[in-house]
Amino acid sequence: MAFKFENLKVWQAAVELSGEVSGLVKTFPKTEMFVLSSQIQRASDSVSLNIAEGSTGQSNAEFRRFLGIALRSALEVVCCLHLGRRRGLISNEDFDRFYLRLTQLVKGIQALRNSIR
């Protein structure tokens, strides 16, 4: 792979998650298209985008900052999952599956961030 971020497991997991979120929001009603559907998709995309942007040619401090943004975006996705479940848009099974994936992704981002000094 040509770019540093492409070898990062957290980036790979974030891209995979974003694809799965894309499939999930396709099941949402059209009334949510510009509300929760858009928000959760943008937040999930933001995770991988910030990991990639921070990893390329930045200082360690700058990379840590972008990982912090990616972390906050991942937590935004968690909040969107809660909202979707409360609105009856996300089943408990899907919620649990995504929640577990996000828990693992957040831990991975935190570990990478802590390893950079």
C-alpha positions in Angstrom: 0.0 0.0 0.0 1.2 3.4 -0.9 0.1 5.5 2.1 1.0 5.1 5.7 -2.6 5.2 7.0 -3.6 2.3 4.7 -1.5 -0.1 6.9 -3.1 1.1 10.1 -5.6 -1.4 11.5 -7.7 1.3 13.0 -8.1 3.0 9.6 -9.0 -0.3 8.0 -11.6 -0.9 10.7 -13.0 2.6 10.3 -13.4 2.2 6.6 -15.2 -1.1 7.1 -17.4 0.4 9.7 -18.3 3.3 7.4 -19.4 0.8 4.7 -21.6 -1.0 7.2 -23.1 2.2 8.4 -23.9 3.1 4.8 -25.8 -0.2 4.5 -27.7 0.5 7.7 -28.9 3.9 6.8 -30.3 2.6 3.5 -32.9 1.0 5.7 -34.0 4.3 7.3 -37.1 6.0 6.1 -36.7 8.9 3.7 -37.8 11.3 6.4 -34.5 10.7 8.1 -32.4 11.2 4.9 -31.3 14.7 5.9 -31.4 14.1 9.6 -30.0 11.0 11.3 -29.0 9.2 8.1 -26.8 12.0 7.0 -25.4 12.6 10.5 -24.4 9.0 11.2 -22.9 8.5 7.8 -20.8 11.7 8.0 -19.6 10.9 11.5 -18.6 7.4 10.5 -16.8 8.7 7.4 -15.1 11.3 9.5 -13.3 8.6 11.6 -11.3 7.2 8.7 -10.8 10.6 7.1 -9.3 12.1 10.2 -7.0 9.1 10.7 -5.8 9.4 7.1 -5.3 13.1 7.2 -3.5 13.1 10.5 -1.1 10.3 9.5 0.4 12.0 6.4 3.3 14.3 7.0 2.2 15.7 10.2 4.1 16.0 13.5 3.3 13.5 16.2 1.4 16.1 18.1 -0.7 16.9 15.0 -1.4 13.2 14.4 -2.5 12.8 18.0 -4.9 15.8 17.5 -6.4 14.2 14.4 -6.8 10.9 16.2 -8.7 12.8 18.9 -11.0 14.1 16.3 -11.5 10.6 14.9 -12.2 9.4 18.4 -14.9 12.1 18.9 -16.4 11.2 15.6 -16.6 7.5 16.6 -18.4 8.6 19.8 -20.8 10.6 17.7 -21.7 7.5 15.8 -22.4 5.8 19.1 -24.8 8.6 20.1 -26.5 8.3 16.6 -27.0 4.6 17.3 -28.7 5.4 20.5 -31.0 7.9 18.8 -31.7 5.5 16.0 -32.7 2.8 18.4 -34.9 5.1 20.4 -36.6 6.2 17.2 -37.2 2.6 16.2 -34.9 2.8 13.2 -32.2 0.4 14.5 -33.0 -3.0 16.0 -31.5 -4.1 19.3 -29.4 -6.7 17.4 -28.0 -4.1 15.0 -27.4 -1.7 17.8 -25.4 -4.3 19.8 -23.4 -5.3 16.7 -22.4 -1.8 15.9 -21.9 -0.9 19.5 -19.4 -3.7 19.9 -17.5 -2.7 16.7 -17.4 0.9 17.8 -16.1 -0.1 21.3 -13.3 -2.0 19.7 -12.5 0.8 17.2 -12.5 3.5 20.0 -10.1 1.3 22.0 -7.8 0.9 19.0 -7.8 4.6 18.3 -7.0 5.4 21.9 -4.2 2.8 22.0 -2.7 4.3 18.8 -3.0 7.8 20.2 -1.4 6.8 23.5 1.5 5.2 21.6 2.4 8.4 19.9 4.5 10.8 21.9 
